[in-house]
Amino acid sequence: MTRDAALALLRDQHAFPGDHRFHVIVRDQPGHVARVQASLADLCGIPSLEGRVTEVPSREGTYVSLRVQLPCPDAEKVLDIYAHLGALAEVVRYF
């Protein structure tokens, strides 16, 4: 899907500005979850993700699923966040 098509789909199915939910799978190793959360807070210009994130560990304890509500002024910010997540070594998968 092209960036323009993704932006059109986001604009059609979500209200902006507003919170957007991201699901992020992180390796459960020391510091990984904290680094991912800190980088997302910094990217969004908020002091922390307190009250915006739910952590769900995997059954085996290998991964942590983060369900994060982030403020997004527009569809472009959503795609920027996805690009940021894709560049983080701690992140296994995001959607």
Protein Blocks (a to p, Z undefined) as FASTA:
>chain_A
ZZklmmmmmmmmpccdddddddddddddehklmmmmmmmmmmnopablghiaccdddfko
maccdddddddfbfklmmmmmmmmmmpmklmbdZZ
